[in-house]
Amino acid sequence: MAFERCFPNSLETTLHSQAAGQTFVVTGDIPAMWLRDSTAQVWPYLALCAQDAELSRLIAGVIATQADQLLADPYANAFNALPSGAGHTADQPRRHPLVWERKFELDSLCYPIRLAHRYWQLTGNAAALGKRVHQAARSVLGVLQTEQHHAERSAYQFWRPDAASTDNLPNGGRGRPVGYTGLIWSAFRPSDDACEFNYNIPGNMMASVELGHLAELAQEVWNDDQLRTDALQLRAEIEAGLKQFAVAEHPRFGTVYAYEVDGLGGQLLMDDANIPSLLSAPYLGYCPVDDATYQHTRALVLSGENPYFFSGTAAQGVGSPHTPPQHIWPLALAMRGLTADTASERAAMLAVLVGTTAGTNLMHESFHVDDPAIFTREWFGWANSLFSELVMSHTGASAGPSTWPAADQGAV
């Protein structure tokens, strides 16, 4: 029953066709389109695009809309359907009227590349990745190159008057001091919460993967040798930075990935339910599931050593400082299943997810570890889609990358 409700949910309730072949995607109960969420919401449908022309058209429309949004403001994370000025109106500096929120999040630049690349792989439809998408890709690369040198080259700043610290950057909206690492600076996490240390490691892992995809698109679709060269160069610099700065030694788990670093010796050992996360590294295509450092990190993330891992009478799993304490996110439960190397663990995560919907058969943003009837966000498209993705992966029907664990088709 849960899959029957969750799989069509984004398609039926969040995708809206617009003029000029564009598709706007609301997150659910917020009437704005997140670059991250919109990619994730349509991801399970990619497997059907080669056989369904209308679905293929809709997702091509998402790619076109994301390109226009990136060209309007590549530092924004969420957008309005029209340049209405709706959203967080008190934020400073003032926003483009198309922008709902201008929190710079590294993953927001990665997800549109992920979607465009996978859509092209599965459909062969290069026409959907035309001039505007090419221009947006070049804009993305320019921002990444700038934010690799944030203090020296970036003009980005953000502050929200009278807001909690999770919605603000210190030092007049510029963020805390960082050292050069080769990594890309990010103001906010995938949760939309401010980074503590501004080199978010899962985001940089995703950037490394997507720069490889960008290089492939530059060569095979756009015939842009300079874009390909620059993307591969930046990817190499990120990889060197991850190797030097992203790992930490934990007394219990050994060599692990940090969640955030600052290049000045600061490291934060935790994980957040939102994706990209450390738990999601194989899902992103960054490393295989059996990678030793990933396995050590996974053990930490799924333990009390992670300050956002919660256990209760109904479930245990990863939450987020974005929601109240003792709240688990279905996103993290689904991701644990998607990165499991056994059918039994995937089936266990499916059972928990199905059993914690409070009778709605839909996924929520988070729920209380002791009482799933206490939850946040009744309508949350991303969670419904990721749950559907887990079901499809478990049954061998997924459109996910070949780096995912092989589906051995245990019972759902």
N, C-alpha and C positions, 0 to 999 in steps of 0.2 A: 504493500500500500504506500509506503513512504516513497519508493522510487517512482511509482505512478503519479504521485503529486509533485515530487521535486524535479524530475527530469524536464517536464514541459513548463515548469514555473517561470523561468526566465523568459522563455520564448513567448509565453502567453501573457505575461504581466509586466515585463520590463522593457521589451524591445518595441520601438516606435519608428515606423518608416517616416522619412521626411522628404522634402523636395531634393532634386538633384542626386537621387540614388543614395542618400545618406540614411543611417539608422542611429537613433539616439537610444541610449540604454540607461534607465534609472537604476539606482542600486536596490530599490525596493521602497521602503518607507521614507526615503529622502529623494526629492525630485531632481537630483543632479546626477551627472554622469562622471564617474571616476575612471581614469585611464586604466587603473589596476583592475577594479571590479568588473568593468565592462568586458575586458579580455577574458577574465576568469568565468564570467557568467555565460559566455557563448562557447567556451572551450569544449564542452562535451558534445556540442553539435557539429564540430569540425569533421568528425568521422562520417557524417551523413552528407556532407556538402557535395561530394562527387556524384551522388545519386539523386540529389534534391536541388533542382535549379533555384527554386524560390528561397530555400534556406541559404544556399550559396550567395544569392543576391543580397540577402539581409546581412550576412556577415561581411561581405565586401563593403556594404554600407557602413558597418561599424568601423572598418579600417579607414574608410574615407573620412568619417566624422572625427576619428582620433587624429588623423593627419591635420585636419583644419584646426582642431583644438591645440595641437602642438605648435602650429604656426602662429596661432593667436597669442600663446604664452607658454613656452616650454617649461616654465618654472611652476606652473599650476598643477594641482592634483585633481581638481574636480571642476566641472563646467555646467553651465546652463544650456538649455536647448536653443534659446535665443539670447541675444545680447541685452538682457533685461536688467542686469545689475543685481539680481537676486543672490542671496547667499549671506556670507559673513560681512556685513556692510561696514563694521567698525574696524576691520583689519587695516593695518598700515604696512607698506604704502598702499595707495588706492589701487584697486584692481581694474583690469579690462572688464567691461560689462558682460562679456561672455563667461567670465570666470566666477565660479561659486566659491572657491577657496584656493589660496595661493601658497599652500604649504609645499615647499620643494622636497620631494621624496624621490630618491634615486630609482626606486622600482617603477615609478610612474613613467619614466623614460624607457624602461626595459620591456614592459608588458606590450606596448604597441608593436615593437619589433618582433617579439615572440609570436604575436597573433599573425602578423603579416607573413612571417617566414613559414609558419606551420600551415597557414591557409594556402600559400603558394605551393608548398610541398605536396599537399593532399589533393589540390585541385588542378595545379598547373596553370592557374589563371593569372598570368603576369599582367594582364590588362588592368586588373584591380589594384595593382601597385604602380600606378602611373606617376605623372609629374609631381602632383601634390604630396604623395607618399614619399617619393624620392626627396623632395625638398624638406619634408618633415624629418626624414632620417638624417639628412645633413645638419639640420638644426639640433637634433638630439646629440649628435656627435660633438658639435660645437659646445654645447652646454657641458657635456661630460669632460671635455678637455679643459674648459674654464674652471669647473669645480674640482678638478684635480689640483688646482692651485687657488683654492678659495680665497685665502687671505690676501693674496697679491692681485688677483685678476677679477674677482667676482664682485658685482654690485648688489647681489641678493641680500635682502634683510627682511625680517618678518616680526611683527609684534601685534598682539591682540589686547587692546586695553582692558584692564580689570579681569583678565582671564587667569586660569590656573597655570602653573608652571609647565604642565604637559602641553599647553597650547602656545607656548612662547619660547623665544630664544633669548638667552642672556646677552649681556654686552650690547645693549641697544638694538637687539634683533639680529646680531651678527653671529652669535654662537660662541662657544668656548674656544680658547686657543688650541690649535692643532699643529703638529709637525708634518713636514712633507713625507709621504709614504708611497706615492704612486697610486694610491687608492682614490676613489671618488668621494668627495664630501657630500653629506646629506644633512639637511636640516631636521627632517622628520622621518620617523619609522613608517613601515607599512600600516601600522595601526593609526596613523595620523597624530601620534604623540611625538613630542620633541625628543631628539636623540640626547643621551647623556654625553657620550663621546661620538663625534660626528662622522667617523668612518664606520658605517654600518656594514658588518661583514657579510650577512646574507645578501644584502643589496649589491655588494661588490661581486659576490659569487655570481649572481644573476647577470650583472653587467658583463662579466667576462664571457659567459655563455652567449649572451645576446649580441655582443660585438662580433663573435664568430659568425652568428647568423647574419648580422648586418654585412659583414664582408662577403658572405656568399651571395646575398641579394645584390650587392654592389657589382659583383662580377657577372652573375648569371641573368639578372633582370635589367639592371640600369647601365651596364657597361661603363662603370665609373671606377677607374683604376685608382684614382686618388682617394676616394672614399674607402675602398677596400684596404689600401695600404695604411691609411690613418687608423681605421678600425682595428686592424691587426696589431699595429704598433701600440695603441692604447690598451688593447687586451693583454699584450705581453707585459706592459708596465703594471697593470692591475695584478696579474698573476705573480709578478715579482713582489709586489707589495703584500699580497695575501700570504705568500710563503714566508716573508720576513716578519710581518706584524700581526697576522690573524691567529696564530696558534699560542696556546698557553699551556703550562704544566699544572695539572690538578693533582693534589696529593692522593686522591682516591681513584680517579679515572684515567690518569696519565695525560698524554698529549691530546688536547681538545681545541676546538675552534672557539674563540671569544665571540660574543655577540656584537660588541662595539669596541673600538680602540680610538686613541687620539694621536698616535704617533709620537707621544711624549712619555710613554710608559704606562698610561692608563689603559686598563682592560676591564671589560664588563662581562662576567660569566653569567649568562641567563639565556632564556629564549622566550619569544613572544609567539602567541598563536597565529598572528597574521603572517601572510606569505608574501615575500620570501622570509623564511625563517631558517635557523640552522637545521631543524628537523627536515626541512624540505630540500636540502642540497641535492640529493639524487633525483628528486622530482624535477628540479630546475635543469638537470642535465650537467651539474657541476662535477659530480663524482659518482662512482658506483656505490651501491648500498654496502658492499663488503669492504669499502675503504676503511682502514684501521682508525684513522683520526675521526672520520665520521661516526664509526661505531662507538668510539669512546665518548664523543660529543652527544650522540643519541642517548647513551646511558645516563649522562649527566642531565640532559634535558628532561628525561622521563624519571627524574628522581627528586627528592626533597632538596638537593643541592641547587636546583633551579627555583628561585624564589617565586616563580609563577606556575609551578606545578602543584596542583591541588588534588586532594583525595577526600572522598566522602562516602556515604552509604549508597549513593546512586551511581557514582562513576568516579574515575580519576583521570586527570589529563592536564593539558597546558592551558592556562588562561592568559591574562594580559592586564597591565596597569591601566588599560583603557576602559576596563569594566570593573565592577566591584570585586573585592576579595572573595575567594572561594567560588568563583564562577569559571567554569570550563567552557572552551569554545569548540563547537562542532568542527570548525575548520581544522583545529589541531588534531582532533580524533580522526577525521578523514585523512589528514596528512600522515598520521602515524600508520594508518592502513595502507596508504599509497606507497609508503617507503618501507613497508614490512617485506621480509624475504620469505615468508611462509603464508600459505592460504589460511592457516588457523588464526594467525594474528589479524589478517585482513577481515576474516569472518567475525572475530571477536569485536573489532572496531565497528563493523556494520551492526552487530547486535546491540552495542551500546548506543549507537546513533539512533537506531530504530526505536529503542526503548526509552529514549529521553526527549521525545518531542512533545510531551505533555498532551498527548492525544491529538495533536494537530497533523501529524505525518509530514510536517515541514521542519526544516532546520532553523534554529535561531542563532543570533549572534553569540550568546552565551547562556548558560544555565547554572543554577546552584548545585554544588556537588551532592547535597543531601535532598534536594527537592527540585526536579526538572520543571515543575510548574512555576517556579520563580525564574524568569528568563528576561533577557533584553532583546529587543527588536523582533517582533513577530514576523515581519516580512523582510527577508534578507537574501537577495538573489544569489550572492556569491556562495553562501553556505549550501543552498539547495543544489547548485551546480557542482560543487566539489564533492558532495555526497554522491551525486549521480555518477561523477567520474570514478569514484571508488567502486561503485557497483559495476560499472563498465570494465574497469581494470580487473576486477576480481573474476569477471566472466569472460575476459579476453576480447572485449568489444571496444576498448579505449582507443582514442586518437592520440594518446600521449607519446612522448619521445621514446625511442628505442632503448634509452638508458634506464628506463623504469625497470623494476623487478619483473621477471617473467610471470605472467598470470598462469598459475597451475590449476585454475578453474575448480577450486573447492566450492562447496555449497555456500550460497549466499544466505 
